[in-house]
């Protein structure tokens, strides 16, 4: 009985208090003069960003008082009739097929969110075997009381270090017209050139080295992309120097491209010269047809970063981003070899970007590698620093309700 009487008393008291204040508000509102003169003064004050304060019969805090009264009256009504709040909510959930009930301590598999990468592993059999073993290990850890439902772990994959540290190898060029024997002096000079080239490139991100004399002299060049760290640069150049001898063992003219670095050597001097004779092109199989101004936005962005690349202080690097929609951005990067002049850099980039319509028209991503420059654009961040707001790179999301 007390549970009914006390809320009722509170409600009556609040109602009386509300009526009293409402009468006060009524009196105040009807007692404010609304002459044209007052309206003009108020308007002028508002234009000057001044606060117009009116003391209404000593109740300067009228708005807060009215709010408090409203809350008290609402609370009293809810105490008397709690079903007013609970019934509509219950009906809403019931109409949607959801039952209100106790879920504590119960298994719920009715809703799930899945993330997966759009790329495939190179060795599915080995990957699935190691993944299964790792998942079993983590599952055993998670059910232990001291782990509070958490299981973590890792498993070494043969290609993991290469994938993370130097990114994917984009390709190589082994000039069939420059074959040499394993016991030639040029072959020996290449072996001596590569360690020096790796060491010097790791210091500044770029190096040119020559070794030998006369017809046996070899020329080497290596460069890391201008936005990568010195650690990633060193790892990439190390792998490049090792792999180029594996894929081009009998050629004096050899080149190898990675996402993070480029390395080449030859027994003919190529330093400081534009070379666009050989190219490697990668493009996304999906089309960006949902963006009406895609071509114009891409052209504007590449013009901007190309101008940055030829600026002396940028060492041949230009990068930027452009918003295509509320949730999608276009990212682009260009890089010239640092021994080129500004004119030669601009020429190489113009040739590379000019190939977009031929090889990458309407594509969501494209990469073009030359021996003198490199251009790339994507609809996800790929250069450093990575945009943290788009951290789910190369992933798709599926929401499932099995």
N, C-alpha and C positions, 0 to 999 in steps of 0.2 A: 504493500500500500504506500509505503514511504517513497518507493521508486516512482510513483505517479504524482503524489502530492507535491514533492519538492520541485520537479520540473514545471508543474502547473503554476506554482507560486512564482517561480523564476520567469515564466512566460508572461504572466499578468504584469509583473513589475516592469519587464522590458517593454511590454506593449504600452503601458502608461508612460514610460519614459520616452518612448518613440513618439507618441502623440503629442507630448509636451514640446519636444524639440521640433516636430513638424510644424506646430503652430508658430513657434519662434521663427522658423525658416519662412513660413508664409508671411508673417508680419514684416520680416526684414526685406523679402523679395518685393513686396508691394509698396514698401516705404522708400525704395531707391528711386530717386528722380531720374527720369529718362528723357531729359530735354535735349535738343540738338546740341546745345552748348557743351553739356557733359559728354555726349558721344564724341564730339570733336576733340575735346581735351584727352579723352581716353585713347582715341585713335592716334593722336599726335604722340602721346607717351609711348604707345606700342611701337610706333615707327622708330623711336629713339631707343628701343630696347630697354625701356624703363619699367620697373615693376610698379603697377598701380595697386596700392593697398588701401583697402576701405575697412575701417573699423565698424563692424556691424553690431551696435549696442553692446560693446564690450566682449563679443564672442569672436575673437580673432582666429580661433582654432575650430571654426564651425564645421569645416569639411571633415576633419579627423573625428570630431565628436559624432557626426552623423554616421560615419563609417563604423565606429565602435558600437553605436546603437543598432545598426543593421546586423552586425555580427552577433550581438547578444540575442536579438530576436530570432535570427536564423538558428542559433544553437538551441534555443528553447523549443522551437518547432521540431527540430530533429530529435531532441530528448523525448518529446511527447509522442512523435510518430516516426520512429526509426525506419519504418518500411518505405517512407518517401524516398530515402537515399538508396536503399538496398534493392528494392524491387525493380526499378528501371535497369540497374546494372545487371541484375540477374537475368532479366528478360533479354537484354542485349546479348549476353554471352550464350544464352540458351538458343536464341535464334541463329547464332553463328555456328552452332554445333559444338560448342565448348561447354563442358560441364564444370561448374565450380565444385572443387573438392580438395581434399588433402592429398598433395603429391609428395610430401616429405618421405624419404626412404624408399621410393618406388622407382623402378626403371622406366624411362620415357624415351622411346625410339621413334616417336611420331613425327619429328621434324629434324632435318639435318642440313648442314651447309658444307659443301665440298669445294676445295680449291685444287686445281691441277694445272701443270705447265703445258703449254701447247707444243713443246718440243719433245721428241722421242729420244730415248737413250740409244747409244751406239751398240751396246751389247745387252739386249733384253734378258737373255738367259742368266748371265752373271748378275745383272742388276736385281732381277726378281729373287734369285737365290739369296743374295745378301740382304735384300730388303726383308724377306720372310724371316730370316734368322734374327735380324735386328728387332723386328716387331715382336717376335716371341720373347726376346730378352727384356724389352721394355714393358711388355704386358705382365711378365712375372714380377718385375720390380713394382709396378703400380699397385698390385694387390697386397703388397706387404703393408702392415699397419703403420710402420714407422715412416713410410714414404707418402702417406696421406693422399693416395690415388695418383701420384706422379711417377712416370717412368721416362727416362731420357737415355740417349745413347748415340753412337756414331759408328760408321763402318767405312773402311777405306775402299775406294774404287780406283781402278787403274788410271782413269782419265781425270780424276777429280782435281789433282794439282794443276794440270794443264788448263783445265776449264776455268779455274778460279784465278790463277795468277797471271796468265798471259792471254786468256780468252782463246777463241777458236783460231786455228790456222786458216786463213782465207784462201791461200793457194801459193803456187810456186811457178817459176819459169826457169827451165833448164835448156839453154840454147844448144840444140843438137849440132850446130855448126862450130862449136867451140870445144870439141872433145879433146881430152888430154889423158895421158896414161898415168897410172899410179906412181911410177918412179920418175916422173918428170920434175924439173925444177919449179915449174909453175904450181904443180900440185903441192910441193913442199912449202912454197911461199904462201899459198892459201892457208895451210895449216898454221903457219907462224903469224899470219895476219889476223886471223879470227880472234885469238885471245886478247890481243891488243885492242882490237875494235870493240869487243864486249866491255873491256875495262873502261875505255875512254867514254863510251856511250853512257855507261851507268853514272858517270860523274855529272854530265850536263844534258843528257837526253839526245845528244847528236854527236857524231864523230865521223871523220874521214881519215883513212889510213892508207899508206902505200908501203909496199914491201918488195924488195928485190931490185934488180938492175936490168937495163936493156930490154930485150924481148921477153924476158922472164918476169918483168915487173908486173905486180898485180895491184889493183885499186879497190879499196873497200869503203863502203858507206853504211851507216846504221843510224836509225832515228826512231825515237819513241813518239807516240802521239803526245801533243803538248799538254793534255789535261791529265795524264796518268801520273801516279806517284813514282818516286825514284825506285822504290822497292819493286813495284810492278814492272817498271821499265827494265830493271836489271834481270828479273826473272824471265821476261819476254825475250830479251836479247840473248840470254843464255840458251833458251830453248831454240831460238831461231838459228844461232850458230851451230848447234848440235844437229838440228833437223835438216838444215840446208845441205850438209855433207852427206846425209843419209838419202835424201831424195834426188840430189844432183851430184853423185859421187865422181863423175867423169867429165864434168863440164867446167870450163874456166869462166864462163858467163852464167851466173846463177843468181836468182832473186827469190825471196820468200816474204810473204805478207802475213801478218797477224792483225787482229783488231787493234792491238796496242802498239805494235812496232813493225818496222820494215828493215830488211838487211839485204845487201847485194854486194857482189864482187865481180871483177872482170879483169882480163889482161889488156883491155883497151880502155883508155881514159874516158870516163863518162862524167866526171865531176863537174858540177856547175852547168850542165846542159839539160835542156828539156827533153824528156823521153816519154812519148805517148804512143809508141809503136805496139805495145802489148798491154792488154787490160783484163781485169777480172770483174765481172758484174754479178751481183746478187740482188734479187728483188723479192718482195713479199708476194705470195700468190693471191692475197686478198686485195680487192680494189676499194679505193676510198671514194666511192660514188655517192655516199651520203652527205658529203661536204660539197656544196655548190661552188664555193670559191677556192677549192683546193689548189688548183693550178696557180691562181693569182697569189694566194698566201705563200705557197712554196717559192714562187719566183721572187716575191718581196723579201722573204727570209734569206734565201741564198744570195741575193744581191747585197744584203746587209752584212752577212758574215764573210762574203768574198772580199768586201771592202776592208773588213777588219784584218783578214789574213795577210794582205799585202802591206799593211802598216808595219814599219820596221820593228817596233817594240813588241809585236805579237808573235814573232818568230814563225810566221807562216800559218798560224792557227786562227780560225774563226769559228765561233759557235754561238747558237742562240735558240730561242724558242718563240712560238707564236700560238696564240689561242685560236682554236678552230670552232669550239663550242664551249658550253658551260663546263663540260667534263673532259674534253679532249684538247691536247696541245700537240703541236708539230715541233719536233726537235731536229736540228740540223747541225752538221759539223763539216768543216773543210780543213785540210792540212796540206801545206806544201813542204817539199824537202827544203831544208833550211839553207842549202848552198845556192839556191836559185835567186836570181835578181827579182825585183818587184814585178817587172814586165813579164819575165818568164813564168813566175808564179801565177799571175793573172791569166796568162795564156793557157796554162795547164788546167786551171780551174774552169775557165770558159769552155774548154773542150769537154771536160768531164761533165759539167752541169748541162752542157748542150746535148749530152746523150740521154738525159732523163726522158724526153718524149719518145725516143726510139726504144729504150729498153725497160723503162719504169713508168710508162704512162698510166696514170690513175692508180698506181700501186701504193699501198700503205707504208712501204719502206723500200729503200734502195741503197746499195753500196757499190761504188765504182772505184777500183784500185788501178792507179798507174804507177810507174816507177818514179814519177816526179811529184805526184799529188794524189789526194784521196778525198772523196766526198761521200757523205752519207746523210740520210734523213730517215726518221722513224716517227711513229705515233706514240712512242714511249721514251722515257729518258734513258740514254745510253752513255752519255759523257759525264765526266766528273766536274763538280760535285753532283751526285744524283739527287734529283728532286724527291724529298721525303714524302711529299703528298702523293706521289705516284710510285710507291714502293713495290706494288704488286706487278713487277715487270714480267711480261710474257706469261701471264696467268689468265685463266678463265675461271669464272665462278658459276657453280650450279647449285641452286637451292632445291632440295629434294624433300618430299613429304611422302615417304613410302607407306 
